[in-house]
Amino acid sequence: MRLPPWHTHFDVWLLLGSIWVGYFLLVRRHRSRTGEGASLRQKTFFCFGMLALWAGADWPIHDLAEGYLYSIHMVQHMLFSWIAPPLLIAGMPVWILRVLLKPRPVRGLVRFLTRPVMALVVFNAVLLFTHWPAVVDLSVRSQITHFGLHLLLFSASLVMWWPVMSPLPEMPSLAPPAQMMYLFLQSLAPTIPASFLTFGSKVLYPAYAAFPRIWGISALTDQLIAGLIMKIGGGLILWGFIATIFFRWHAREERDGLDVLQYRNVDRDVRAELMKP
């Protein structure tokens, strides 16, 4: 069996296209008023984040995920939780975030939810909830539930990534050692549902067992692949971040230590000059 027939999800194009256009119109308007817009780096990250959302929500991933393979459903969730959120946060100028967080109730809620312990609890609770068999079966039978669960997962993912990615001085990210510990703890919880998927001897999601088989992949093999994607794919992303944070922190510490050493050498030379008769 080949890929599902191609068709455009106009609701996805309308929603994501509106956000995309709104971002660049807002940047252009703000730059014309204040001279401050968004850097090329920020715009690039934002575009890649939006592309990740679009890839997960449109053909063929959406069609395969919701009507054929749970492993592709897992790829979809990886795009919505592990890839798009950090890219989008990195793509947001500080002034846009301050506009979004200007209402006091919104700012207070975000400040509360993005505390490291709370962020871990919220994200992993949502992760376990969205992989509960009854919830998964309901999501593939109801478009409204399907959209709501994806929105919930994406929102919880933004909360989870905030302690690592936040550019706001008033709501800062953690220090590098704390970031590494935070991401290490985050890497532990997904192993629970991933283990059930990988080592399960029966199909956990009846809806996916009833779907037409594609590419000769059985329902149990499909479930095993989904578990491996969740465990290995998510782990690679998190440990990639941990390694990047470590090497950047190490380089900064070495650079700061070299600056201190150079300052001491200069100070010693000045004192030696002053002590000359």
C-alpha positions in Angstrom: 0.0 0.0 0.0 1.3 3.4 -0.9 1.0 6.8 0.9 -2.6 8.1 1.5 -3.9 10.2 -1.3 -2.5 13.7 -1.2 -4.8 16.5 -0.1 -4.2 19.9 1.6 -5.4 20.6 5.1 -6.7 24.1 4.6 -7.3 24.7 8.3 -3.6 24.0 9.0 -2.5 26.3 6.2 -4.8 29.0 7.4 -3.9 28.8 11.1 -0.1 28.4 10.7 0.0 30.9 7.8 -1.8 33.5 9.9 0.7 33.1 12.7 3.6 33.2 10.2 2.3 36.4 8.5 1.4 38.0 11.8 5.0 37.4 13.1 6.6 39.2 10.2 4.1 42.0 10.1 4.6 42.6 13.8 8.4 42.6 13.4 8.2 45.0 10.4 5.8 47.4 12.3 7.9 47.4 15.4 11.1 48.0 13.5 9.6 51.0 11.7 8.5 52.5 15.0 11.5 51.7 17.2 14.3 50.6 14.9 14.2 47.2 16.8 13.0 44.2 14.9 14.2 40.6 14.9 17.6 39.3 14.0 18.2 37.0 11.1 19.0 34.2 13.5 15.7 34.7 15.3 13.7 34.8 12.1 15.5 31.7 10.9 14.7 29.8 14.1 11.1 30.9 14.0 10.7 29.7 10.4 12.1 26.3 11.1 9.9 26.0 14.2 6.8 26.8 12.1 8.0 24.3 9.4 8.2 21.6 12.1 4.6 22.4 13.1 3.4 22.4 9.5 5.2 19.1 8.8 3.5 17.4 11.7 0.0 18.8 11.0 -0.2 18.4 7.2 0.0 15.5 4.7 1.5 12.9 4.8 2.5 12.8 8.5 -1.0 13.8 9.7 -2.8 11.3 7.5 -0.5 8.4 8.4 -0.5 9.3 12.1 -4.3 9.5 12.4 -5.3 6.6 10.2 -2.5 4.1 9.8 0.6 4.0 12.0 1.2 4.8 15.7 4.9 5.2 15.0 4.1 8.1 12.7 1.8 9.5 15.4 4.9 9.4 17.6 6.9 11.3 15.0 4.1 13.9 14.9 4.4 14.3 18.7 8.1 14.6 18.5 7.7 17.5 16.1 5.2 19.2 18.3 7.0 18.7 21.6 10.8 18.3 21.1 11.5 20.2 17.9 9.1 23.1 17.3 8.9 24.6 20.8 12.6 25.3 21.4 13.0 26.6 17.8 10.0 29.0 18.3 11.2 30.3 21.7 14.6 30.9 20.2 12.9 32.8 17.3 11.0 35.2 19.6 12.6 38.6 20.2 12.3 39.8 23.8 9.9 42.6 22.9 7.4 40.1 21.4 7.4 38.0 24.5 6.8 41.0 26.6 3.8 41.9 24.5 2.4 38.4 24.8 3.0 38.4 28.5 1.8 41.9 29.2 -1.6 41.0 30.7 -1.0 40.4 34.4 -3.0 37.1 34.7 -1.1 35.7 31.7 2.3 36.8 33.1 1.5 35.3 36.5 0.3 32.0 35.1 3.3 31.6 32.8 5.7 32.6 35.7 4.1 29.9 37.9 4.0 27.1 35.3 7.6 27.7 34.0 9.2 27.2 37.4 11.5 24.2 36.8 9.8 21.7 39.1 6.3 22.8 38.0 7.4 22.7 34.3 8.6 19.1 34.7 5.4 18.0 36.4 3.1 19.7 33.9 4.9 18.4 30.8 5.3 14.8 32.0 1.7 14.7 33.3 0.5 15.8 29.9 2.9 13.4 28.2 1.5 10.4 30.1 -2.1 11.6 29.7 -1.8 11.9 25.9 -0.3 8.4 25.7 -3.1 6.8 27.8 -4.8 4.2 25.6 -8.3 5.5 26.1 -7.2 9.0 25.3 -5.3 7.9 22.1 -8.3 6.0 20.9 -10.5 9.0 21.5 -8.2 11.3 19.7 -8.3 9.4 16.4 -12.1 9.3 16.5 -12.7 12.9 17.3 -11.2 15.8 15.4 -11.9 18.3 18.1 -10.3 16.1 20.8 -7.4 15.4 18.4 -6.7 19.2 17.9 -7.2 19.9 21.6 -4.7 17.3 22.7 -2.1 18.5 20.2 -2.6 22.1 21.5 -2.3 20.8 25.1 0.9 18.9 24.3 2.4 21.9 22.4 1.6 24.3 25.2 3.0 22.0 27.9 6.2 21.6 25.7 6.7 25.4 25.6 6.4 25.4 29.4 9.0 22.5 29.6 11.5 24.2 27.4 11.2 27.7 29.0 13.7 27.1 31.9 16.3 26.2 29.3 15.5 28.6 26.4 14.0 31.8 28.1 15.5 35.0 26.7 13.6 37.2 29.2 15.8 38.8 32.0 12.7 39.0 34.3 11.9 35.3 33.8 15.4 34.0 33.2 16.6 30.5 32.2 18.5 28.4 34.6 22.2 28.5 35.0 24.1 26.0 32.8 24.7 23.3 35.5 21.0 23.5 36.5 19.9 23.3 32.9 21.9 20.1 32.4 20.4 18.6 35.6 16.9 19.7 34.5 17.2 18.1 31.1 18.6 14.9 32.6 15.6 14.6 34.9 13.4 15.3 31.9 15.0 12.5 30.0 13.9 9.9 32.6 10.1 10.2 32.6 9.5 9.4 28.9 11.2 6.1 29.4 8.0 4.9 31.2 5.5 5.0 28.3 8.4 4.2 25.9 9.1 0.9 27.8 5.5 -0.1 27.6 5.5 0.5 23.9 8.8 -1.2 23.2 8.5 -4.3 25.4 4.7 -4.8 25.3 3.5 -8.2 24.2 0.1 -6.9 23.1 -1.2 -3.9 21.2 -2.0 -1.1 23.6 -4.1 1.0 21.2 -7.0 -1.0 19.7 -7.8 1.8 17.2 -4.4 1.4 15.6 -4.8 -2.4 15.5 -8.0 -1.9 13.5 -6.5 0.5 11.0 -5.4 -0.7 7.5 -1.9 -2.1 7.6 0.6 -0.2 5.4 4.1 -1.2 4.2 3.7 -4.7 5.8 4.2 -3.3 9.3 2.1 -5.2 11.9 0.4 -3.4 14.7 2.8 -4.8 17.3 5.9 -3.9 15.3 4.4 -0.4 14.7 4.0 0.0 18.5 7.6 -1.2 19.1 8.9 1.3 16.5 6.9 4.1 18.2 8.6 3.2 21.6 12.0 3.3 20.0 11.3 6.7 18.4 10.1 8.1 21.7 13.1 6.7 23.7 15.9 7.1 21.3 14.7 10.2 19.4 13.8 12.1 22.5 16.9 11.0 24.3 19.2 12.2 21.4 17.5 15.6 21.4 17.8 16.1 25.2 21.4 14.8 25.4 22.3 16.9 22.4 21.1 19.9 24.3 23.0 18.8 27.4 26.2 18.3 25.5 25.8 21.7 23.8 25.2 23.5 27.1 28.2 21.8 28.7 30.6 22.7 26.0 29.4 26.3 25.8 29.6 26.6 29.6 33.1 25.0 29.7 34.3 27.4 26.9 32.9 30.4 28.7 34.5 29.4 32.0 37.8 29.0 30.3 37.5 32.3 28.6 36.6 34.0 31.9 39.5 32.3 33.7 41.8 33.5 30.9 40.5 37.1 31.3 41.1 37.0 35.0 44.7 35.6 34.5 45.4 38.4 32.0 44.1 41.0 34.4 46.3 39.7 37.2 49.4 39.7 34.9 48.7 43.3 33.8 48.1 44.3 37.4 51.4 42.7 38.5 53.3 44.5 35.7 51.8 47.9 36.7 52.7 47.4 40.3 56.2 46.4 39.3 56.5 49.6 37.2 55.3 51.8 40.1 57.9 50.2 42.5 60.8 51.1 40.2 63.0 53.9 41.6 
